[in-house]
Amino acid sequence: MRFKYKKNTSENYLLFLSLGLVFFFCILTEPLYSPDTYSYLGAMPFRQMGYVVFLRIFTTIFGSYFDFVVVGFHALFSLCAVYYFFTKISRLYKLNPLLKIPLLVILLIPFFPPLSIANNLCSEGLGYGLYLLFVAIGMDILFNNKHERFKYYLIVYLALISIRSQFIFSTLIFAGTYFLMYRKHIFHRKHIKNILIFCSVMLIASLVERTYHKMKDGFFKPTPLGYTSASTAPIYLSDRDDFKLIEDKDYRAIFRMSYDSLVKKDLLVKPEYTTKEAYKFFHDNLPKICNQTIRHVGVNYYLSKPAPKDWSENQVASYLYFETEAACKTFTKVLIIDNFKAWARLYYTNITYGFRSQLLLWFVVVMFFFSLVKNLLNYQKRYAIIFLLSSLILSNAMFIAFASHSIQRYLFYNYSLIFLLFLSTYNLLKRERKY
C-alpha cells in the first residue's frame, strides 16, 4: 500500500471552506452549560484533571467572558484535528473525492446539535480532537513506520486520558497491533522498546492523575468516578438481601440506604420487564440512580462521620467521594457475581443499544476475529488496519457499557472509525474478487 497524496487546489479550498464555515457556526452559537460544566468549574474531586485545569486557566485569564473564548478554542482545536485526521486517512486509503465527502461529513457532525461539542462546555470539546490526533498519529507510527512520532503519541495520549478516561486501554490496542505486525521478530531490541512505550504510558497517565489528586485533594488516588458509575447497573438489578454479601459495615449501610431510596423512587428493575424494557428504564434513569441516589447517599453517609482533626479542608471535602468510590467498587464486584446472568443480559443490551442494531455490532465483532486470525496466520497491512479499527470501536463500546449507558455523547468517537471499517471491508472484498 502506497501513501502518496496528490494535492488538489480546488479540493483544499473546499476543505478549508467547510472547516471555516463550521468554525463560524460554532463561534456564532451561544455557549451551552450543563450540570457537568459546573462540576468542572468547581473542580469537584470526581472530575478529571485535564478539563478542570483547562477551564481554570481560561476563567483566570478571561474572567466572565471565558465561555465564548472556550467555544472558540474548542472549535479551532478540534477542527485542526479533523483536518489532520482527514488528510492522514485520505493518504492512507488513497480516497477519491466521492469517499472524502462522506468521511468529512461524519467528522463534522459532532459540531452540530445535538452534540454541539464545541459549544458545550464539557470535556468532549477537547476530547474529540485529541482522540482524532491520537488515532491518526498511532496509525502513522504503525502503517507508515513513523516511529520518530512516538513523542507526539505519548503527549497526545496523556492529554487525552486526562480529559477522557474511557480511552485508557486504547494504547494497548496499538501495542497489540504492533505485536501482530512484528511478532516474528518481537524480541529485537527496538520492538521491545516500542511495545514498552505503548504500554508504559498507561502507568504514566495513572501516576499523573494520582499526583494531581494528591496535590489538590490530599489523596494519592485515581479519580473517584468509574466504579461509582459502574455500580449503577448491579444495584439497579439487586435484591434487598444482597447486603448480606457485603462484609464492610459502612459499605453495607450505604448499600441498604441506596437500595431503600431507590425503592421509594421506584427506580429498581421490575420482575415483569423484558431485557429490553429493563435496559430502556435503566438508560433513561441512570443519572437519577447514580448521581442523585447512590453517590448522594454515599457522600452524605461519610459527611455524617467525623473526619481526622489533622486533615486539611480539601481532604475533608474530598474524602467523601473517594470513600464512596471504594464502596461502589465493592458493590460492583459483589453484585455482578451474585446477579451475573441478569447483569450480562443488561450489559449486552447496553452494548447493542450503542450500535443501534445487533447486525452492526456483530459485523464489528466478526471483523475483529477475522482480522485477528488472518494476522496471526500471515500478517498483511490491510488486515492489521481492520484489526485496529474494530478493536478501537469494540473497546470503547464495551468500556462505556460497563461504566455507564450507551449514549451518543460517549460513542460518537466511533462514527468515523465505523465508516473506515466498512470501507476497509469493501476494499478487501473487491481485492478478493480479483483473485
C-alpha positions as CSV (number, residue, x, y, z in Angstrom):
1,M,0.0,0.0,0.0
2,R,1.4,3.4,-1.0
3,F,0.7,6.6,0.7
4,K,1.3,9.2,-1.9
5,Y,-1.2,12.1,-1.8
6,K,-1.5,14.5,-4.8
7,K,-2.6,17.9,-3.7
8,N,-5.7,19.2,-5.4
9,T,-6.0,23.0,-5.0
10,S,-9.8,23.1,-5.5
11,E,-10.2,20.2,-3.0
12,N,-8.2,22.1,-0.5
13,Y,-10.2,25.2,-1.0
14,L,-13.4,23.3,-0.4
15,L,-11.9,21.6,2.6
16,F,-10.8,24.8,4.3
17,L,-14.1,26.5,3.3
18,S,-16.1,23.7,5.0
19,L,-13.9,23.9,8.2
20,G,-14.2,27.7,8.2
21,L,-18.0,27.6,7.9
22,V,-18.2,25.2,10.8
23,F,-15.9,27.4,12.9
24,F,-18.0,30.5,12.3
25,F,-21.2,28.5,13.1
26,C,-19.7,27.5,16.4
27,I,-18.5,30.9,17.5
28,L,-21.8,32.5,16.5
29,T,-23.7,30.0,18.6
30,E,-24.2,30.6,22.3
31,P,-22.1,28.5,24.8
32,L,-24.0,25.6,26.3
33,Y,-23.9,24.9,30.1
34,S,-24.8,21.6,31.5
35,P,-24.6,20.1,35.1
36,D,-21.2,18.7,34.2
37,T,-20.0,22.2,33.3
38,Y,-20.5,23.4,36.9
39,S,-18.7,20.3,38.4
40,Y,-15.7,21.1,36.2
41,L,-15.7,24.7,37.1
42,G,-16.0,23.7,40.8
43,A,-13.0,21.3,40.3
44,M,-15.1,18.5,42.0
45,P,-12.9,15.5,43.1
46,F,-14.8,13.2,40.7
47,R,-13.8,15.3,37.7
48,Q,-10.6,14.5,35.8
49,M,-7.6,16.8,35.9
50,G,-7.3,17.8,32.2
51,Y,-10.5,19.8,31.7
52,V,-10.6,21.2,35.2
53,V,-7.2,22.7,34.6
54,F,-8.2,23.9,31.1
55,L,-11.2,25.7,32.4
56,R,-9.3,27.2,35.4
57,I,-6.8,28.7,33.0
58,F,-9.5,30.3,30.8
59,T,-11.6,31.6,33.7
60,T,-8.5,33.2,35.3
61,I,-7.4,34.9,32.1
62,F,-10.7,35.9,30.5
63,G,-13.0,36.2,33.6
64,S,-16.7,36.3,32.8
65,Y,-16.1,36.1,29.1
66,F,-14.3,32.8,29.3
67,D,-17.1,30.7,27.9
68,F,-17.0,32.5,24.5
69,V,-13.2,32.1,24.3
70,V,-13.5,28.4,25.3
71,V,-16.0,27.8,22.5
72,G,-13.6,29.4,20.0
73,F,-10.7,27.3,21.3
74,H,-12.8,24.1,21.2
75,A,-13.8,24.7,17.7
76,L,-10.4,25.7,16.4
77,F,-8.5,22.9,18.1
78,S,-11.0,20.1,17.2
79,L,-11.3,21.4,13.6
80,C,-7.5,21.3,13.2
81,A,-7.6,17.7,14.5
82,V,-10.3,16.9,11.9
83,Y,-8.1,18.3,9.2
84,Y,-5.1,16.3,10.4
85,F,-7.1,13.1,10.7
86,F,-8.8,13.7,7.3
87,T,-5.6,14.3,5.4
88,K,-3.8,11.3,7.0
89,I,-6.7,8.9,6.3
90,S,-7.1,10.2,2.8
91,R,-3.4,9.4,2.1
92,L,-3.6,6.0,3.8
93,Y,-6.7,4.9,1.9
94,K,-6.0,6.9,-1.2
95,L,-9.6,8.2,-1.1
96,N,-11.3,9.6,-4.1
97,P,-13.5,12.7,-3.8
98,L,-16.7,10.7,-3.6
99,L,-15.4,8.9,-0.5
100,K,-13.7,12.0,1.1
101,I,-17.1,13.8,1.2
102,P,-18.9,11.3,3.5
103,L,-15.8,11.0,5.7
104,L,-15.6,14.8,6.1
105,V,-19.4,15.0,6.8
106,I,-19.1,12.3,9.5
107,L,-16.1,14.0,11.1
108,L,-18.0,17.3,11.2
109,I,-21.4,16.0,12.5
110,P,-20.4,16.3,16.2
111,F,-20.0,20.1,15.9
112,F,-23.8,20.4,15.3
113,P,-26.8,19.7,17.5
114,P,-27.5,17.5,19.5
115,L,-23.8,17.0,20.4
116,S,-22.5,20.6,19.7
117,I,-19.1,19.6,21.1
118,A,-17.5,23.0,20.6
119,N,-20.3,24.9,22.2
120,N,-21.0,22.5,25.1
121,L,-18.7,23.5,27.9
122,C,-17.7,19.9,28.7
123,S,-14.7,17.7,28.0
124,E,-15.8,16.5,24.6
125,G,-14.7,19.8,23.1
126,L,-11.1,18.8,23.7
127,G,-11.6,15.0,23.9
128,Y,-12.8,14.7,20.3
129,G,-9.8,16.5,18.8
130,L,-7.4,14.7,21.0
131,Y,-8.8,11.3,20.1
132,L,-8.6,12.0,16.3
133,L,-5.0,13.1,16.8
134,F,-4.2,10.0,18.9
135,V,-5.6,7.6,16.3
136,A,-4.0,9.4,13.3
137,I,-0.6,9.6,14.9
138,G,-0.8,5.9,16.1
139,M,-1.7,4.8,12.6
140,D,1.1,6.8,11.2
141,I,3.5,5.1,13.5
142,L,2.2,1.6,12.7
143,F,1.5,1.8,9.0
144,N,3.9,4.5,7.8
145,N,6.8,3.4,10.0
146,K,6.9,6.9,11.5
147,H,8.5,5.7,14.8
148,E,10.0,9.1,15.4
149,R,6.5,10.4,16.2
150,F,6.2,8.4,19.4
151,K,6.9,11.5,21.4
152,Y,3.8,13.1,19.9
153,Y,1.8,9.9,20.5
154,L,2.8,10.0,24.2
155,I,1.9,13.7,24.7
156,V,-1.5,13.3,22.9
157,Y,-2.4,10.1,24.8
158,L,-1.6,11.7,28.2
159,A,-3.6,14.7,27.3
160,L,-6.5,12.6,26.1
161,I,-6.6,10.4,29.2
162,S,-6.5,13.4,31.4
163,I,-9.7,14.5,29.6
164,R,-11.5,11.3,28.8
165,S,-10.5,8.1,30.7
166,Q,-12.8,6.0,28.6
167,F,-9.8,5.6,26.2
168,I,-7.3,4.4,28.9
169,F,-6.9,0.9,27.2
170,S,-6.6,2.2,23.6
171,T,-2.9,2.3,23.8
172,L,-2.9,-1.5,24.5
173,I,-4.7,-2.0,21.2
174,F,-1.9,-0.2,19.3
175,A,0.6,-2.3,21.3
176,G,-1.4,-5.5,20.2
177,T,-1.4,-4.4,16.6
178,Y,2.3,-3.7,16.7
179,F,2.9,-7.1,18.2
180,L,0.9,-8.8,15.4
181,M,3.0,-6.9,12.8
182,Y,6.4,-7.8,14.2
183,R,5.7,-10.9,16.3
184,K,8.2,-12.9,14.3
185,H,11.0,-10.5,15.4
186,I,9.3,-9.2,18.5
187,F,12.4,-9.9,20.7
188,H,14.5,-7.5,18.8
189,R,15.6,-4.6,21.0
190,K,13.8,-1.9,19.0
191,H,10.5,-3.8,19.0
192,I,10.6,-4.5,22.8
193,K,11.3,-0.8,23.3
194,N,8.3,0.2,21.2
195,I,6.0,-2.2,22.9
196,L,7.1,-0.9,26.3
197,I,6.4,2.7,25.1
198,F,2.9,1.7,24.0
199,C,2.2,0.0,27.4
200,S,4.1,2.1,29.9
201,V,2.3,5.3,29.0
202,M,-0.7,3.9,30.9
203,L,1.3,3.8,34.1
204,I,2.5,7.4,33.5
205,A,-1.1,8.5,33.0
206,S,-2.1,6.8,36.2
207,L,0.7,8.4,38.2
208,V,-0.1,11.9,36.8
209,E,-3.7,11.5,37.7
210,R,-3.0,10.3,41.3
211,T,-0.4,13.1,41.7
212,Y,-3.0,15.7,40.7
213,H,-5.4,14.4,43.3
214,K,-2.7,14.3,45.9
215,M,-1.8,17.9,45.3
216,K,-5.5,19.1,45.1
217,D,-7.4,16.8,47.3
218,G,-4.8,15.3,49.6
219,F,-5.1,11.7,48.5
220,F,-2.9,9.8,46.1
221,K,-5.8,8.0,44.4
222,P,-7.4,7.8,40.9
223,T,-10.4,10.0,40.1
224,P,-13.4,8.7,42.1
225,L,-15.8,8.3,39.2
226,G,-15.5,4.9,37.4
227,Y,-16.9,2.5,40.0
228,T,-19.5,4.9,41.3
229,S,-20.9,4.9,37.8
230,A,-20.3,1.2,37.1
231,S,-22.1,0.2,40.3
232,T,-25.3,1.6,38.9
233,A,-26.4,-1.4,36.8
234,P,-25.6,-4.0,39.5
235,I,-27.5,-2.1,42.2
236,Y,-30.4,-1.5,39.7
237,L,-30.6,-5.3,39.4
238,S,-30.0,-6.2,43.0
239,D,-32.2,-7.7,45.7
240,R,-32.8,-6.4,49.2
241,D,-30.9,-9.3,50.8
242,D,-27.8,-8.7,48.7
243,F,-26.5,-6.5,51.6
244,K,-25.6,-9.7,53.4
245,L,-22.9,-10.3,50.8
246,I,-21.1,-7.1,51.8
247,E,-18.6,-7.5,54.7
248,D,-17.7,-3.9,55.4
249,K,-20.3,-2.5,57.8
250,D,-20.1,1.0,56.2
251,Y,-20.4,-0.3,52.7
252,R,-23.3,-2.5,53.8
253,A,-25.1,0.5,55.3
254,I,-24.6,2.6,52.2
255,F,-26.0,-0.2,50.0
256,R,-29.0,-0.6,52.2
257,M,-29.8,3.1,52.3
258,S,-29.2,3.3,48.5
259,Y,-31.5,0.4,47.9
260,D,-34.3,1.7,50.1
261,S,-34.0,5.1,48.4
262,L,-34.3,3.5,45.0
263,V,-37.4,1.6,46.2
264,K,-39.0,4.8,47.3
265,K,-38.2,6.5,44.0
266,D,-39.4,3.4,42.1
267,L,-36.0,3.1,40.3
268,L,-35.3,-0.6,40.6
269,V,-35.8,-3.2,37.8
270,K,-39.3,-4.7,37.8
271,P,-39.7,-8.5,37.6
272,E,-42.1,-8.2,34.6
273,Y,-39.6,-6.3,32.5
274,T,-38.2,-7.9,29.4
275,T,-34.4,-7.3,29.0
276,K,-35.0,-4.5,26.5
277,E,-37.5,-2.9,28.8
278,A,-35.2,-3.2,31.8
279,Y,-32.4,-1.6,29.8
280,K,-34.6,1.2,28.5
281,F,-35.7,2.1,32.0
282,F,-32.0,1.9,33.2
283,H,-30.9,4.0,30.2
284,D,-33.4,6.7,30.8
285,N,-32.9,6.9,34.6
286,L,-29.2,6.4,35.1
287,P,-28.5,10.0,36.4
288,K,-31.3,9.5,39.0
289,I,-30.0,6.1,40.1
290,C,-26.3,7.1,40.1
291,N,-25.7,10.8,40.7
292,Q,-28.9,11.6,42.6
293,T,-29.1,8.4,44.7
294,I,-26.0,6.2,45.0
295,R,-23.4,9.0,45.1
296,H,-25.7,11.2,47.1
297,V,-26.2,8.6,49.8
298,G,-22.5,7.7,50.0
299,V,-21.4,11.3,50.3
300,N,-24.0,12.1,52.9
301,Y,-23.1,8.9,54.9
302,Y,-19.4,9.9,55.2
303,L,-20.3,13.5,55.7
304,S,-22.1,12.5,58.9
305,K,-18.9,10.8,60.2
306,P,-16.2,12.9,61.9
307,A,-13.0,13.4,59.9
308,P,-9.5,13.2,61.4
309,K,-8.5,16.5,63.0
310,D,-5.2,16.7,61.2
311,W,-6.8,16.7,57.8
312,S,-6.8,19.7,55.6
313,E,-10.1,21.3,54.3
314,N,-9.5,19.8,50.9
315,Q,-9.1,16.3,52.4
316,V,-12.2,16.7,54.5
317,A,-14.2,17.8,51.4
318,S,-12.9,15.2,49.0
319,Y,-12.6,12.0,51.1
320,L,-16.4,11.7,50.9
321,Y,-16.1,10.9,47.2
322,F,-13.1,8.7,47.4
323,E,-14.8,6.6,50.2
324,T,-18.0,6.4,48.2
325,E,-16.0,5.2,45.2
326,A,-14.4,2.5,47.3
327,A,-17.8,1.3,48.5
328,C,-19.1,1.3,44.9
329,K,-16.1,-0.8,43.8
330,T,-17.1,-3.4,46.3
331,F,-20.8,-3.2,45.2
332,T,-19.8,-3.7,41.6
333,K,-17.8,-6.8,42.1
334,V,-20.1,-8.5,44.6
335,L,-23.4,-7.7,42.9
336,I,-22.2,-8.6,39.4
337,I,-21.1,-12.1,40.6
338,D,-24.3,-12.6,42.5
339,N,-26.6,-11.5,39.7
340,F,-24.3,-12.3,36.8
341,K,-26.9,-13.6,34.3
342,A,-29.2,-10.6,34.7
343,W,-26.2,-8.2,34.6
344,A,-24.7,-9.9,31.5
345,R,-28.0,-9.6,29.6
346,L,-28.3,-5.9,30.5
347,Y,-24.6,-5.4,29.6
348,Y,-25.1,-7.0,26.2
349,T,-28.3,-4.9,25.5
350,N,-26.3,-1.8,26.6
351,I,-23.6,-2.5,24.0
352,T,-26.2,-3.3,21.3
353,Y,-28.1,-0.1,22.0
354,G,-24.9,1.9,21.3
355,F,-24.6,0.3,17.9
356,R,-28.3,0.7,17.2
357,S,-28.5,-2.8,15.8
358,Q,-27.2,-6.3,16.6
359,L,-26.2,-6.6,12.9
360,L,-23.7,-3.7,13.2
361,L,-22.4,-5.0,16.5
362,W,-21.8,-8.5,15.1
363,F,-20.3,-7.1,11.9
364,V,-17.6,-5.4,14.0
365,V,-17.1,-8.5,16.2
366,V,-16.8,-10.8,13.1
367,M,-14.3,-8.4,11.5
368,F,-12.3,-8.3,14.7
369,F,-11.9,-12.1,15.0
370,F,-11.4,-12.4,11.2
371,S,-8.6,-9.9,11.1
372,L,-7.0,-11.3,14.2
373,V,-6.9,-14.8,12.7
374,K,-5.6,-13.5,9.4
375,N,-2.9,-11.6,11.1
376,L,-1.8,-14.5,13.2
377,L,-1.6,-16.8,10.2
378,N,0.1,-14.3,7.8
379,Y,0.4,-10.6,8.6
380,Q,-0.8,-8.2,6.0
381,K,-1.3,-4.4,6.4
382,R,-4.9,-4.4,5.2
383,Y,-5.9,-7.0,7.9
384,A,-3.9,-5.1,10.5
385,I,-5.9,-1.9,9.8
386,I,-9.2,-3.8,10.1
387,F,-8.0,-5.3,13.4
388,L,-7.0,-1.9,14.8
389,L,-10.3,-0.2,13.8
390,S,-12.6,-3.0,15.0
391,S,-10.6,-3.2,18.3
392,L,-10.9,0.5,19.0
393,I,-14.6,0.5,18.2
394,L,-15.3,-2.5,20.4
395,S,-13.1,-1.4,23.3
396,N,-14.8,2.0,23.6
397,A,-18.3,0.4,23.3
398,M,-17.6,-2.3,25.9
399,F,-16.0,0.2,28.3
400,I,-18.9,2.6,28.1
401,A,-21.4,-0.2,28.5
402,F,-19.7,-1.4,31.7
403,A,-19.2,2.1,33.2
404,S,-22.3,3.8,32.1
405,H,-25.1,3.8,29.5
406,S,-24.6,3.9,25.7
407,I,-25.5,7.5,24.9
408,Q,-24.3,9.3,21.8
409,R,-22.1,11.7,23.9
410,Y,-19.8,8.8,24.7
411,L,-19.9,6.9,21.5
412,F,-19.7,9.5,18.7
413,Y,-16.0,9.0,18.6
414,N,-16.7,5.6,16.8
415,Y,-18.6,7.1,13.9
416,S,-15.6,7.8,11.6
417,L,-13.9,4.5,12.6
418,I,-17.0,2.5,11.7
419,F,-17.1,4.2,8.3
420,L,-13.4,3.3,7.7
421,L,-14.1,-0.2,8.8
422,F,-16.8,-0.6,6.2
423,L,-14.5,1.0,3.6
424,S,-11.7,-1.4,4.6
425,T,-14.0,-4.4,4.3
426,Y,-15.3,-3.3,0.9
427,N,-11.7,-2.8,-0.4
428,L,-10.8,-6.3,1.0
429,L,-13.8,-7.9,-0.8
430,K,-13.0,-6.1,-4.0
431,R,-9.4,-7.2,-3.9
432,E,-10.5,-10.8,-3.2
433,R,-12.8,-10.8,-6.3
434,K,-9.8,-10.0,-8.5
435,Y,-8.2,-13.3,-7.5
